[in-house]
């Protein structure tokens, strides 16, 4: 059995037996079945964050909120300018 084959078999979580890959320990292992799960979770979190940012942009563009923010910033700048 080649050392290179043993290395690659260990790298994917399997083992070589009688010159062939033991598929039960490789493809059906919990680690292999969850391969890419973290990536999917990051994708879902990114989509949720983008949706929240869009909702926040809509709220901040509304008239009453813009008026409130403008008056807040104006009063803060007038206090600093004294």
C-alpha positions in Angstrom: 0.0 0.0 0.0 1.4 3.4 -1.0 2.2 6.0 1.6 0.6 8.6 -0.6 -2.7 6.7 -0.7 -2.6 6.2 3.1 -2.1 10.0 3.5 -5.0 10.9 1.3 -7.2 8.3 2.9 -6.5 9.8 6.3 -7.0 13.3 5.0 -10.7 12.6 4.1 -11.3 10.6 7.2 -11.2 7.1 5.8 -8.8 4.2 5.9 -7.5 1.8 3.3 -8.2 -1.9 3.8 -7.1 -4.5 1.3 -6.1 -1.8 -1.2 -9.6 -0.2 -1.2 -11.2 2.6 0.7 -13.5 1.7 3.6 -16.6 3.6 2.5 -18.4 3.2 5.8 -15.8 5.2 7.8 -15.4 7.9 5.1 -18.7 8.8 3.4 -21.0 7.9 6.2 -19.1 9.4 9.1 -20.8 12.3 10.9 -17.9 14.6 10.1 -18.3 13.9 6.3 -22.1 14.3 6.4 -21.8 17.7 8.0 -19.2 18.8 5.6 -20.2 22.4 4.4 -22.7 22.9 7.2 -20.8 25.8 8.6 -20.7 27.4 5.2 -24.5 27.1 4.9 -24.9 28.7 8.3 -22.7 31.6 7.4 -24.7 32.1 4.2 -28.0 32.1 6.1 -26.6 34.6 8.6 -25.3 36.8 5.8 -28.7 36.9 4.1 -30.4 37.7 7.4 -27.9 40.5 8.0 -28.6 41.9 4.6 -32.3 41.8 5.2 -31.9 43.6 8.5 -29.7 46.3 6.8 -32.4 46.8 4.1 -35.1 47.2 6.7 -32.9 49.6 8.7 -32.3 51.7 5.6 -36.1 51.9 4.9 -36.7 53.1 8.5 -33.9 55.7 8.4 -35.2 57.1 5.1 -38.7 57.7 6.4 -39.7 61.4 7.0 -40.3 61.4 10.7 -37.0 59.5 11.5 -35.0 61.9 9.2 -36.5 64.9 11.0 -35.7 63.5 14.4 -32.1 62.6 13.4 -31.6 66.0 11.8 -32.8 67.8 15.0 -30.7 65.5 17.2 -27.5 66.2 15.1 -28.2 69.9 15.0 -28.7 70.2 18.7 -25.5 68.1 19.3 -23.5 70.4 17.0 -24.9 73.5 18.6 -23.7 72.3 22.0 -20.3 71.5 20.7 -20.0 74.8 18.9 -20.6 76.9 22.1 
